[in-house]
Amino acid sequence: MVVLTSKSTNTKMVNKISFLIAMLILFSNCQKGPHEKYDLLITNATILNVHNGEVSSGMMIGISGDVIRMVEKMKNLKKYNSSNKFDAENKFVMPGLWDMHVHFRGGDSLINENKNLLPLFLSYGITSVRDAGGDMTLSVMNWKDEINDGTLVGPNIFTSGPKLDGPKPAWVGSLVVETNEDIIKAMDSLESLGVDYVKMYDGSLSKEAFYGIVKEASKRNLKTTGHMPLAANILEAAQLGLDGSEHVFYALKSCSILPDSIFQVNNGRGVLGAIAENYEPNKAREVFEELGNNDFYITPTLEVMNVLSDVAEKDHSQDSLLSFIGNGIISTYQGRVESAKKAAARGGKNIYMDMLALSSKYIPAMDESGIKIIAGSDSGAFNSYCYPGASLINELSLMVKSGLSPQQALKTSVINGPLFFDLEDFYGGIEIGKMSDIIVLEENPFEDIRNLNTVSKVIKNGILYEAGEFRSTLKALKLKNLE
Ligand SMILES: [Zn+2]
């Protein structure tokens, strides 16, 4: 089995892995003979190429261990030998989805409930997740290792470990960074944990500390993304080496004609409404182009804004998806409902609705200017009713609603996910030498993105799973816990 370690963002390490995989393929090709043997042979598949939109029917795929060894047009099956066969006639086969913004969090008492969600991601065809910071890093690192060596069933996990924030961090478990010394200490600690990238948060992080983290992380070859202090400038940060931005606010801020002085004194979300109102399309074009030229990633997280935009008035108590979520996590959902109700009672503007409208409007322009849009749901404890799994499908549907084609939307997950971690040689296609993280669908998502809801089978670590079985197990588990 090929194990991509937690240090997989390190280019040298990735090159070494590429070399090993190349050798492995070369070796296996040398052994090709009249009776090749695979662990799993998929026949009659219609393969969807998410990269270029091609649809190839009548294909067969040979998998050994967790690597794709053969992709060919159907021919004499007698030539091929396999321990397990699956006939994918009238079905669509594509690489697994990546949810690039999830959270494992909620404190020690919720560690098990978070762990129980891992198969739920798989049941929706999500074979990789990027954890965007939480408070159970050691457990997440353990799950990651166990999934890699096949002792735990779940998606590949890439994690930032704890978030970096200022002296009054917004989230429990964050590392506090104020001075240069703090930056070095925090980076040493993240490196010793073996995190995959660095996530920053703008609870109280200063502009100086933010820039300092970006510079130090670049020096150490660690990717950076996150929220950013509103006093900071996204173009300046991108030039210093910032790789990406979570949510669209920060890019949109630079497209507003509001004077910078407003952001120097007001570092809160209070100004987000003003950003929406003072938006300048021409400025936006320039900003997007420059970010696009800087190889920049933006994770819009539309679905969480969509859910939060009406969370004060919508009754979610009968949502069928609640049956997969532990009661401890469900109880964390109340916080955002209460604050939304208070905001509505004060008669404040619905910022989430404004931001969703604006973000959606500019997604095609960002995509055209070369910014790499990444699909991330922001599901996790405290993010009310943004359900793990289903929320990524909704995210991709919202991207299509905003003007991307279904194939372009799928690229934000299947192609841009691995690209963020420089892992495009190993993921994102049904090709020889790539990892066999594969999903089987009853209907074609290139035709209608909602067809992602028809994922029926998932291949992970070389094993073929029924997607529906994950969900029945989870439901049963919850009922058992309620007894
Ligand atoms: Zn988040």
Boltz pocket constraint, residues with backbone or C-beta under 6 A from the ligand:
constraints:
  - pocket:
      binder: B
      contacts: [[A, 101], [A, 102], [A, 103], [A, 132], [A, 378]]
      max_distance: 6.0
